[in-house]
Amino acid sequence: MSAEITNYSKLAREKNHRVLIIGAGFMGSGLACGIITAELPVSVTVCDIDPGRLEYIADFAKKHNGGENKKDVFTAQDAAEAAAAADVIILAVKPAIVPG
């Protein structure tokens, strides 16, 4: 019996993953800014109910990319709609905020 070994690291680099970060507080914005500055083949959408936090992410992306949004960085206020298009969802909110 032979097992097939898959190089998941290579697969991860080759595919443009769609990452959704729900929550743009300290944890969510830190993750988003790290993804924006890293050379990762991903598009990132950040979702938050506070338009000011979303504006911060959009401004960071523009500043990091020389005044324009060269990377696929999006903001949204509708988490359900954004989740439908995501490959990976990161929940970056305090547990008390998530409805039981």
C-alpha positions as CSV (number, residue, x, y, z in Angstrom):
1,M,0.0,0.0,0.0
2,S,1.5,3.3,-1.0
3,A,0.5,6.7,0.3
4,E,0.4,9.7,-1.9
5,I,2.3,12.7,-0.4
6,T,0.9,16.0,-1.2
7,N,2.8,19.2,-0.9
8,Y,0.2,21.4,0.7
9,S,2.6,24.3,1.0
10,K,3.0,24.4,-2.7
11,L,-0.7,24.1,-3.3
12,A,-1.3,27.0,-0.9
13,R,1.2,29.2,-2.8
14,E,-0.4,28.4,-6.2
15,K,-4.0,29.2,-5.4
16,N,-5.5,32.6,-4.8
17,H,-7.4,31.9,-1.6
18,R,-10.3,34.2,-0.6
19,V,-9.9,35.0,3.1
20,L,-12.6,36.6,5.1
21,I,-11.8,38.2,8.5
22,I,-14.9,38.9,10.6
23,G,-14.0,41.6,13.0
24,A,-11.7,44.6,12.5
25,G,-10.7,45.3,16.1
26,F,-7.1,44.8,17.3
27,M,-7.0,41.1,16.4
28,G,-8.8,41.3,13.1
29,S,-7.0,44.4,11.8
30,G,-3.7,42.9,12.9
31,L,-4.3,39.8,10.9
32,A,-5.5,41.8,7.9
33,C,-2.5,44.2,8.0
34,G,-0.2,41.2,8.3
35,I,-1.8,39.5,5.2
36,I,-1.7,42.8,3.3
37,T,2.0,43.3,4.0
38,A,3.0,39.7,3.3
39,E,3.5,38.4,-0.2
40,L,0.7,35.9,0.0
41,P,-1.5,34.8,-2.9
42,V,-4.7,35.7,-1.2
43,S,-7.5,38.2,-1.5
44,V,-8.7,39.4,1.9
45,T,-12.1,40.8,2.9
46,V,-12.6,42.4,6.3
47,C,-16.0,42.6,7.7
48,D,-17.1,44.8,10.6
49,I,-20.1,46.7,11.8
50,D,-18.0,49.9,12.4
51,P,-17.3,51.8,9.1
52,G,-14.4,53.5,10.8
53,R,-12.5,50.2,11.3
54,L,-13.2,49.3,7.7
55,E,-11.8,52.7,6.5
56,Y,-8.7,52.0,8.6
57,I,-8.1,48.7,6.7
58,A,-8.7,50.4,3.3
59,D,-6.3,53.2,4.1
60,F,-3.7,50.8,5.3
61,A,-3.9,48.8,2.1
62,K,-3.6,52.0,0.0
63,K,-0.6,53.3,2.0
64,H,1.2,50.0,1.9
65,N,0.6,49.7,-1.9
66,G,1.8,53.2,-2.9
67,G,-1.6,55.0,-2.9
68,E,-3.7,52.4,-4.6
69,N,-5.2,49.0,-3.8
70,K,-2.9,46.7,-5.8
71,K,-3.8,43.7,-3.7
72,D,-7.3,42.2,-3.5
73,V,-8.4,43.9,-0.3
74,F,-12.1,44.4,0.3
75,T,-14.3,45.6,3.1
76,A,-17.9,44.6,3.9
77,Q,-20.5,45.1,6.5
78,D,-22.6,42.0,5.6
79,A,-20.8,38.9,7.0
80,A,-23.2,36.4,5.5
81,E,-22.8,37.7,2.0
82,A,-19.0,37.9,2.3
83,A,-18.8,34.4,3.8
84,A,-20.6,32.9,0.8
85,A,-17.6,33.9,-1.4
86,A,-14.8,32.9,1.1
87,D,-12.5,29.9,1.1
88,V,-11.3,30.6,4.6
89,I,-13.2,32.4,7.4
90,I,-11.4,33.8,10.4
91,L,-13.6,34.8,13.3
92,A,-11.8,37.7,15.1
93,V,-14.5,38.9,17.5
94,K,-14.9,38.6,21.2
95,P,-17.0,35.6,22.2
96,A,-19.7,37.8,23.9
97,I,-20.4,39.4,20.5
98,V,-21.3,36.1,18.8
99,P,-25.0,35.3,19.2
100,G,-25.5,32.0,21.1
